[in-house]
Amino acid sequence: MVPFAAFPAAEAWPYLIVSGVIHVVYFVLLMKSFRLGDFGQAYPVARGTAPLVVTALAAVFAHEVPNAWAAAGIALSCAGLTGVALWGMRGRRPNWPAIGAALATGVSIAAYTVVDGLGVRASGSSLGYIAWLMAIEGLVIPAYALHRWRGQFLTTLRLFAAVGFLGAALSVIAYGLVLWAQTRAELAPIAALRESSVKSCSCGNNFAAQGA
């Protein structure tokens, strides 16, 4: 995408660098939460935490304070995600390490959401911003994989290449749409609306687990 997109304005580059670092932290925390707990609980906790933190951070750094209706919608979205996680945990003792990792993941999501929201507005090109963001953060994961799978990199990569490329394409499109939306609306409502897909996915996982 980089050769075909406008180069981000100079004002956007501090945000790009900081966001790249936060995204790597997010990846590490997310994988940690998945190792410690169930996907159907860890992911809703992480995603349900983010909009609340985004609302607070956006008020401080972007001077965006939602009105009563927007605040109620954000609260409802977060409550729904929390309800999904609690529904899946009923009858079981809470896995506090997993919950802690998921909460930390949610804070990292909120941090990069606000940083990227401010950065994309300063960039002059949402397409250019997302292209360079993916290029920056995309250097770290392959470098880690080369170190982790040294001598077996290509062999291991073949097992996941097809689904990996599909996931990458969907990730770029989905987050690109989020960044474009953040140039036209306040950060907190966009963050809450973004999580609507998580509720459907997590509900399906919980019901499937009960059926199994």
C-alpha positions, 0 to 999 in steps of 0.5 A: 500500500505504501507506494500508492498512498500519500505520505503522512504529514510530518506531524503524524510521525510521532504518533506513528512511532508511538503507536507502533510500539503500543501495538507490539505491547498489545500483541504480547499482552493479547497472546498472554491473555489467550495462553492464560484463559479462554478466548471467549472470556479474555477477548470480551474483557479486553475489548469491553475495557477499551471503550471506557478507557478511550472515553477518558483518554479522548476527553483529556487529549482530544477534548472530546466529551460525549453527550449523555446519549453517546455516553449511555451507548458506550456504557451499554456496549461495554456492559454487553461485552462484560456480560458475555465474559461473565456468562461464559465464566458462570459456575467457574472460579475466576482466572485472575491472571487471565483477567489481569492480562485481558484488562492490560490488553484493553488498556493497550487497545485504548492507548493505540486507539487514541494515539492513532485517532490523533495521528490519522487526523494529523496525517492528511491521509488515512490510507497513508497512515494505515499503510505506514503503521502496518509497515512499522509494526510489521517489522517486529513480528517477522524479526521475532519469528526469525529469532524464535524459529531460526532454521525452521522459519519457512517450514513453520510459516507454511503451516499458517501462511494462507490463514495468515495472509487472509487475516492480514488483509482483513486486519488492514481493511478493518482497522483502515476503516476505523481510522477513516471513521476517526477522521470524521467522528469522535473517538469514543463512539467509534471505539464502542461501535468497533466492538459490536462484532466481538459480542457476536463472535464471543457469544457464538464461542460461549454457546458452542463451548456449552454445546460441546 
